[in-house]
Amino acid sequence: MDGPGLVILDRDGVINHDRSDFVKSPDEWVALPGSLEAIALLARAGFTVAVATNQSGLGRGLFDRETLEAVHEKMRSAAEESGGRIDIVAYCPHRPEEGCDCRKPLPGLLQSIAREYGLALSGVPCIGDSERDLVAATAVGARAILVLTGNGEATRQALDEGDEVEVFPDLLAATRCLLEELGSPC
C-alpha cells in the first residue's frame, strides 16, 4: 500500500443517506453532500479507501447479494466519477441475532480489512456515524472518528463525557482535517 495509508469508512450515514427501511436497490443509494468529494480528496492524497458496512438487509431477505453488489458498484462508480476510488467494500450480511463476529460493534469486518492489506489498524482513521462504528474501531486500536450525518448527532448525544472521540460535521470536514495533518493541499 502506497501513500499515507488506509482509511476505513462506514457506508450508510457516512457516504450515503441512511434509510430506516435499508438501502435495498441502487436507486435508493444517494450520496450525502460532500462525501464523494471527500473520497476524491483522500484518493488524491494517496489514501487507500476501504468501506466496512453492516448489511443485515441481506440476512433479512430484503435484497440479494447481486443487488447489494449493484449498490456497491453504483457507489464505487460515483466515487470514480468524482475522481476518487474505493479499494474494497467489506460487509457483514448477518442479522443482529445471528451472533457473528463480523457485525459491528464487533471488530471482525475491520480485522478482515487488516488481513487483506497485511497491516495492523493501530491509528488508522475509521470514520462512522454510530456507536457501533466507534466501538469496532476502538477494539482494533484504530482512530475512531464520528461524523454527525446519518445517526451521528444521536450518537454524539449518547456518548459519555469521558469518551475521547473526534467529531466532525460530515465526511468532507473529517477528510480535510486528515489532509491538514499530512500537509496535503485540499
C-alpha positions in Angstrom: 0.0 0.0 0.0 1.4 3.3 -1.1 0.6 6.8 0.2 -0.2 7.9 3.7 -2.1 4.6 4.4 -5.6 3.3 4.9 -8.8 5.0 5.9 -11.9 3.0 6.7 -15.4 4.4 6.1 -18.8 3.2 7.2 -21.3 3.3 4.3 -24.8 4.3 5.4 -24.9 7.7 7.1 -21.3 8.5 6.1 -21.1 8.1 2.4 -24.8 7.9 1.5 -28.1 8.8 3.1 -29.2 6.2 5.7 -32.7 4.8 5.4 -34.7 3.2 8.3 -36.0 0.7 5.7 -32.5 -0.1 4.4 -30.9 0.8 1.0 -32.5 -2.0 -1.0 -31.5 -1.1 -4.6 -29.1 1.1 -6.5 -31.9 3.6 -7.0 -32.2 4.0 -3.2 -28.4 4.7 -2.8 -28.0 8.5 -2.7 -24.7 10.1 -1.8 -24.5 12.6 1.0 -23.4 16.1 0.0 -19.6 16.3 0.0 -19.0 12.6 0.6 -17.8 11.8 -3.0 -15.6 14.9 -2.9 -14.1 13.7 0.3 -13.3 10.3 -1.2 -11.7 12.0 -4.2 -9.6 14.2 -1.8 -8.5 11.1 0.1 -7.6 9.3 -3.1 -5.6 12.2 -4.5 -3.7 12.4 -1.2 -2.7 8.8 -1.7 -5.0 7.1 0.9 -6.4 3.7 0.2 -10.1 3.9 0.9 -12.0 0.9 2.4 -15.6 0.6 3.4 -16.8 -1.6 6.3 -20.6 -1.9 6.5 -23.2 -3.9 8.3 -25.8 -5.1 5.7 -28.3 -7.1 7.7 -30.9 -6.4 5.0 -29.2 -9.3 3.1 -29.7 -11.7 6.0 -33.3 -10.4 6.5 -34.1 -11.2 2.8 -34.7 -7.6 1.8 -32.3 -7.9 -1.1 -29.9 -10.4 -2.5 -26.1 -10.4 -3.0 -26.5 -9.4 -6.6 -28.5 -6.3 -5.6 -26.0 -5.5 -2.8 -23.1 -5.7 -5.3 -25.1 -3.5 -7.7 -25.5 -0.9 -4.9 -21.7 -1.1 -4.2 -20.9 -0.8 -7.9 -23.0 2.4 -8.0 -21.2 3.8 -5.0 -17.8 2.9 -6.5 -18.7 4.3 -9.9 -19.9 7.6 -8.3 -16.7 7.8 -6.4 -14.6 7.3 -9.5 -16.7 9.8 -11.5 -15.7 12.3 -8.8 -12.1 11.4 -9.0 -11.9 9.0 -6.1 -11.5 5.3 -5.6 -12.9 2.8 -3.1 -10.5 -0.1 -3.0 -12.5 -2.6 -1.0 -16.0 -3.0 0.4 -16.3 -5.4 3.3 -19.7 -6.2 4.6 -21.5 -8.2 7.2 -24.6 -9.9 5.8 -25.9 -11.2 9.1 -28.9 -10.3 11.2 -28.0 -8.9 14.7 -29.3 -12.1 16.5 -27.1 -14.4 14.4 -24.1 -13.8 16.8 -21.4 -13.5 14.1 -18.1 -11.8 14.8 -18.1 -9.6 11.7 -21.1 -7.4 12.6 -20.0 -4.1 14.1 -19.6 -3.3 17.0 -17.5 -6.5 16.9 -14.2 -6.0 15.1 -14.4 -8.8 12.5 -15.0 -6.6 9.5 -12.1 -4.3 10.4 -9.9 -7.3 11.1 -10.7 -8.8 7.7 -9.7 -5.5 6.1 -6.4 -5.6 8.1 -5.7 -9.1 6.9 -6.5 -8.1 3.3 -3.7 -5.4 3.5 -1.4 -7.3 5.9 -1.3 -4.5 8.4 -2.3 -3.5 11.9 -5.0 -1.0 12.3 -3.4 1.0 15.1 -4.1 4.7 14.4 -5.9 4.0 11.1 -8.7 6.6 10.7 -12.1 4.8 11.0 -15.0 7.1 10.2 -18.6 6.3 11.2 -21.9 7.7 12.3 -22.9 5.3 15.0 -21.6 3.9 18.3 -21.0 0.5 16.8 -18.6 2.0 14.3 -16.7 3.7 17.2 -16.6 0.6 19.3 -15.3 -1.6 16.5 -12.6 1.0 15.7 -11.5 1.2 19.3 -11.4 -2.6 19.6 -8.7 -2.8 16.9 -6.8 0.3 18.1 -8.0 2.4 15.1 -8.6 6.2 15.3 -12.4 6.4 15.9 -13.9 9.4 14.2 -17.6 10.4 14.4 -19.4 12.3 11.7 -22.7 14.0 12.5 -24.5 12.8 9.4 -26.8 9.8 9.5 -27.1 8.7 13.1 -24.1 10.9 14.1 -26.0 13.5 16.1 -27.9 10.9 18.1 -24.6 9.1 18.7 -22.8 12.2 19.9 -25.6 12.9 22.4 -25.4 9.3 23.7 -21.6 9.5 24.2 -20.2 9.7 27.8 -18.4 12.9 28.6 -15.2 11.0 29.1 -15.3 9.4 25.6 -12.4 10.7 23.5 -13.8 10.7 20.0 -13.1 13.2 17.3 -16.3 14.7 15.9 -16.9 16.4 12.6 -20.0 17.7 10.8 -19.5 15.3 7.9 -17.0 13.2 5.9 -15.7 16.1 4.0 -14.8 18.0 7.2 -13.1 14.9 8.7 -11.2 14.4 5.4 -10.0 18.0 5.4 -8.7 17.5 8.9 -6.8 14.3 7.9 -5.3 16.1 4.9 -4.2 19.1 7.0 -2.4 16.8 9.3 -0.5 15.5 6.3 0.2 18.9 5.0 -1.7 17.9 1.7 -3.5 20.6 -0.3 -7.3 20.3 -0.2 
